[in-house]
Amino acid sequence: MALLTHELKASYAFIERNFFLSRRYWGWEVAFLVYSAAGALSISFIGAQSGDSRLLLTLMVGAIFWNYLSVVFSWIAETIAIERWEGTLEYTMMAPVHRATHLLGAVAYAMVYGLIHTLAILVAMVLFFPGLPVAAANLATVGAFMLLGSFSFVGIAMLAAILPLLYVERGAQMTFVLQSVLLLVSGVYYSITVLPAWMQVISRFSPATYALDGVRKGLIDGAPLSDVLGDVWPLIVMGVVFIPVGLWAFGRAEQYAKRTGKLKRVG
């Protein structure tokens, strides 16, 4: 129990440290929020122009929920790049805490930060598009898929965090490329059926594909969770598989980085 308490306190310390980082660069946080809101509104206006309320809701869900997933992904995947930039990477990696504790703190902060970020964009959406036809929405389904999608994305983000650890100068760029590929194949703004056959195969390995489909069905069609189990079980499997694999792979990458001296700050 004492060990568990120690690790939980350590996780909270990482949450608090990330909060202080966000507060320090609050100008960039505001700029990113404005950019994200403007992007989501721009996409939604395409649906508004068509006069199709279903298309409008489809685009809005894609814009809002992808923003949430991308924020969670970015915070976790870039945690190493941030540590390196701050000059604290060596100290963090040598601290007497389990790596899972470190990553748990990053995950918890990413989810909370992502929810706040997404709620702000949702408020902007409501102000610009009042009277949206969402009376039949099943909020339980929407909430379940947000939670399942978050945890399924965590494992991929942990794997992506390895890139800045191993590739000092190009790791962050490689992480951004991976995020862009997920955006392309996950049906964020369109059905995956319009993709080439080989890209549809790739889309089946993206948690966002199932999470977005489930959120849309719950919000637009009011589908209960029991009617969208075809989207639920892949997310559960991905979460159960990707998170342990991500932790294991990150641990191996950390050992290699320590052995080869890749923890130094560069630049």
C-alpha positions as CSV (number, residue, x, y, z in Angstrom):
1,M,0.0,0.0,0.0
2,A,2.9,2.4,0.8
3,L,4.5,1.6,-2.6
4,L,1.2,2.3,-4.4
5,T,0.7,5.5,-2.5
6,H,4.3,6.6,-3.5
7,E,3.7,5.8,-7.2
8,L,0.3,7.6,-7.2
9,K,2.0,10.7,-5.7
10,A,4.7,10.5,-8.3
11,S,2.0,10.3,-11.1
12,Y,0.3,13.3,-9.6
13,A,3.7,15.1,-9.6
14,F,4.0,14.6,-13.4
15,I,0.4,15.8,-13.8
16,E,1.2,19.0,-11.9
17,R,4.5,19.5,-13.8
18,N,2.6,19.3,-17.1
19,F,0.1,21.8,-15.8
20,F,2.8,24.2,-15.0
21,L,4.3,23.7,-18.5
22,S,1.0,24.6,-20.0
23,R,0.6,27.6,-17.8
24,R,4.1,28.8,-18.7
25,Y,3.4,28.7,-22.4
26,W,-0.2,29.8,-22.0
27,G,0.1,32.1,-25.1
28,W,0.8,29.1,-27.3
29,E,-2.0,27.2,-25.6
30,V,-4.5,30.0,-26.4
31,A,-3.2,30.2,-30.0
32,F,-3.5,26.5,-30.5
33,L,-7.0,26.5,-29.1
34,V,-8.1,29.3,-31.4
35,Y,-6.6,27.5,-34.4
36,S,-8.3,24.3,-33.5
37,A,-11.7,26.0,-33.0
38,A,-11.3,27.9,-36.3
39,G,-10.4,24.6,-38.1
40,A,-13.4,22.8,-36.6
41,L,-15.8,25.7,-37.5
42,S,-14.4,25.8,-41.0
43,I,-15.1,22.1,-41.6
44,S,-18.5,22.4,-40.1
45,F,-19.5,25.3,-42.3
46,I,-19.1,22.9,-45.3
47,G,-22.0,20.9,-43.8
48,A,-24.0,24.1,-43.1
49,Q,-23.5,25.3,-46.7
50,S,-25.0,22.0,-48.0
51,G,-28.1,22.4,-45.9
52,D,-27.8,18.8,-44.8
53,S,-28.1,18.6,-41.0
54,R,-26.8,15.0,-40.9
55,L,-23.7,16.0,-42.9
56,L,-23.2,19.0,-40.6
57,L,-23.3,16.8,-37.5
58,T,-21.0,14.2,-39.1
59,L,-18.4,16.8,-39.8
60,M,-18.8,18.4,-36.4
61,V,-18.3,15.1,-34.6
62,G,-15.2,14.4,-36.8
63,A,-13.7,17.8,-36.0
64,I,-14.5,17.8,-32.3
65,F,-13.6,14.2,-31.5
66,W,-10.5,14.2,-33.6
67,N,-9.3,17.3,-31.8
68,Y,-9.8,15.4,-28.5
69,L,-7.9,12.3,-29.7
70,S,-5.1,14.4,-31.3
71,V,-4.6,16.4,-28.1
72,V,-4.4,13.1,-26.1
73,F,-2.1,11.6,-28.7
74,S,0.2,14.7,-28.9
75,W,0.7,15.1,-25.2
76,I,1.7,11.5,-24.7
77,A,3.7,11.1,-27.8
78,E,5.6,14.3,-27.4
79,T,6.3,13.9,-23.7
80,I,9.9,12.9,-24.5
81,A,10.4,15.8,-26.8
82,I,9.1,18.2,-24.2
83,E,11.4,16.6,-21.5
84,R,14.4,16.9,-23.9
85,W,13.5,20.6,-24.7
86,E,13.2,21.4,-21.0
87,G,16.5,19.7,-20.3
88,T,14.9,17.3,-17.7
89,L,14.9,14.1,-19.7
90,E,18.0,12.6,-18.1
91,Y,16.7,13.5,-14.6
92,T,13.3,12.1,-15.3
93,M,14.6,8.8,-16.7
94,M,16.9,8.4,-13.7
95,A,14.2,9.2,-11.1
96,P,13.3,6.3,-8.7
97,V,9.8,5.8,-10.2
98,H,8.5,3.2,-12.5
99,R,8.2,4.2,-16.1
100,A,4.5,3.2,-16.0
101,T,4.0,5.8,-13.3
102,H,5.6,8.5,-15.4
103,L,3.5,7.6,-18.4
104,L,0.3,7.3,-16.3
105,G,0.8,10.9,-15.2
106,A,1.2,12.0,-18.8
107,V,-1.9,10.0,-19.8
108,A,-4.1,11.4,-17.0
109,Y,-3.1,15.0,-17.8
110,A,-3.5,14.5,-21.5
111,M,-7.1,13.2,-21.0
112,V,-8.1,16.1,-18.7
113,Y,-6.4,18.7,-20.9
114,G,-8.1,17.2,-24.0
115,L,-11.5,17.3,-22.4
116,I,-11.1,20.9,-21.4
117,H,-9.8,21.8,-24.9
118,T,-12.7,19.9,-26.5
119,L,-15.3,21.5,-24.3
120,A,-14.1,24.9,-25.3
121,I,-14.4,24.0,-29.0
122,L,-17.9,22.5,-28.3
123,V,-19.0,25.8,-26.8
124,A,-17.8,27.6,-29.9
125,M,-19.8,25.2,-32.0
126,V,-23.0,25.7,-30.1
127,L,-22.7,29.4,-30.3
128,F,-22.2,29.3,-34.1
129,F,-24.7,26.5,-34.8
130,P,-27.6,26.9,-32.3
131,G,-30.6,24.5,-32.5
132,L,-28.7,21.5,-33.7
133,P,-30.9,18.3,-34.0
134,V,-29.3,16.3,-31.2
135,A,-32.4,15.7,-29.1
136,A,-32.2,12.0,-29.8
137,A,-28.6,11.7,-28.9
138,N,-27.6,8.8,-26.6
139,L,-25.1,10.5,-24.2
140,A,-24.1,7.2,-22.6
141,T,-23.0,5.8,-25.9
142,V,-21.1,9.0,-26.7
143,G,-19.3,9.0,-23.3
144,A,-18.5,5.3,-23.5
145,F,-16.8,5.7,-26.9
146,M,-14.9,8.7,-25.8
147,L,-13.5,6.7,-22.9
148,L,-12.8,3.6,-24.9
149,G,-11.2,5.6,-27.7
150,S,-9.0,7.5,-25.3
151,F,-7.5,4.3,-23.8
152,S,-7.1,2.6,-27.2
153,F,-5.2,5.7,-28.4
154,V,-3.0,5.7,-25.4
155,G,-1.1,2.5,-26.5
156,I,-0.4,3.9,-29.9
157,A,0.8,7.2,-28.4
158,M,3.2,5.3,-26.1
159,L,4.6,3.6,-29.1
160,A,4.9,6.9,-30.9
161,A,6.7,8.4,-27.9
162,I,9.6,6.0,-28.6
163,L,10.4,7.9,-31.8
164,P,11.6,11.2,-30.1
165,L,13.5,9.0,-27.6
166,L,15.5,7.1,-30.3
167,Y,15.7,9.7,-33.0
168,V,16.8,12.9,-31.3
169,E,16.6,15.3,-34.3
170,R,13.7,13.7,-36.3
171,G,11.6,11.9,-33.7
172,A,9.0,14.7,-33.2
173,Q,8.6,15.0,-37.0
174,M,8.0,11.3,-37.3
175,T,5.4,11.4,-34.6
176,F,3.6,14.1,-36.5
177,V,3.7,12.0,-39.6
178,L,2.1,9.1,-37.8
179,Q,-0.7,11.3,-36.4
180,S,-1.3,12.6,-40.0
181,V,-1.6,9.0,-41.3
182,L,-4.2,8.2,-38.6
183,L,-6.1,11.4,-39.6
184,L,-6.2,10.2,-43.2
185,V,-7.3,6.6,-42.7
186,S,-9.7,6.9,-39.7
187,G,-12.7,8.4,-41.5
188,V,-12.6,11.7,-39.5
189,Y,-14.5,13.7,-42.1
190,Y,-15.7,11.0,-44.5
191,S,-16.7,7.3,-44.6
192,I,-13.7,5.0,-44.9
193,T,-15.6,3.3,-47.8
194,V,-14.4,6.0,-50.1
195,L,-10.8,5.1,-49.4
196,P,-8.8,2.7,-51.7
197,A,-9.1,-0.9,-50.6
198,W,-5.6,-1.1,-49.2
199,M,-6.2,2.0,-47.1
200,Q,-9.4,0.6,-45.7
201,V,-7.4,-2.4,-44.4
202,I,-5.1,0.1,-42.6
203,S,-8.1,1.9,-41.2
204,R,-9.2,-1.2,-39.4
205,F,-6.1,-0.9,-37.2
206,S,-6.9,2.7,-36.1
207,P,-8.8,3.1,-32.9
208,A,-10.2,6.4,-34.2
209,T,-12.1,4.5,-36.9
210,Y,-14.3,2.7,-34.4
211,A,-14.4,5.5,-31.9
212,L,-15.7,8.1,-34.4
213,D,-18.2,5.6,-35.8
214,G,-19.6,4.9,-32.4
215,V,-19.8,8.5,-31.4
216,R,-21.6,9.4,-34.6
217,K,-24.1,6.6,-34.1
218,G,-24.7,7.6,-30.5
219,L,-25.0,11.3,-31.2
220,I,-26.9,11.4,-34.6
221,D,-28.9,8.1,-34.5
222,G,-29.3,7.8,-30.7
223,A,-28.0,4.2,-30.8
224,P,-27.6,2.4,-27.5
225,L,-24.3,0.8,-26.7
226,S,-25.8,-2.7,-27.3
227,D,-26.4,-1.8,-31.0
228,V,-22.8,-0.8,-31.6
229,L,-20.9,-3.7,-30.1
230,G,-19.1,-4.1,-33.5
231,D,-17.3,-0.9,-32.7
232,V,-16.9,-1.6,-29.0
233,W,-15.0,-4.9,-29.0
234,P,-12.2,-3.7,-31.4
235,L,-11.5,-0.8,-29.1
236,I,-11.4,-3.0,-26.0
237,V,-9.0,-5.4,-27.8
238,M,-6.8,-2.6,-29.0
239,G,-6.6,-1.1,-25.5
240,V,-5.8,-4.4,-23.9
241,V,-3.1,-5.1,-26.5
242,F,-1.6,-1.7,-27.3
243,I,-1.1,-0.4,-23.8
244,P,1.0,-3.3,-22.4
245,V,2.9,-3.5,-25.8
246,G,3.5,0.2,-25.6
247,L,4.8,0.0,-22.0
248,W,7.1,-2.9,-22.9
249,A,8.4,-1.3,-26.1
250,F,9.0,2.0,-24.3
251,G,10.9,0.2,-21.6
252,R,13.2,-1.5,-24.1
253,A,13.7,1.8,-26.0
254,E,14.6,3.5,-22.8
255,Q,17.2,0.9,-22.0
256,Y,18.7,1.3,-25.5
257,A,18.7,5.2,-25.2
258,K,20.5,5.0,-21.8
259,R,23.0,2.6,-23.2
260,T,23.8,4.7,-26.3
261,G,23.6,8.2,-24.6
262,K,20.5,9.5,-26.4
263,L,19.1,11.2,-23.3
264,K,21.2,14.4,-23.7
265,R,19.5,17.6,-24.6
266,V,20.4,18.6,-28.2
267,G,20.2,22.2,-29.4
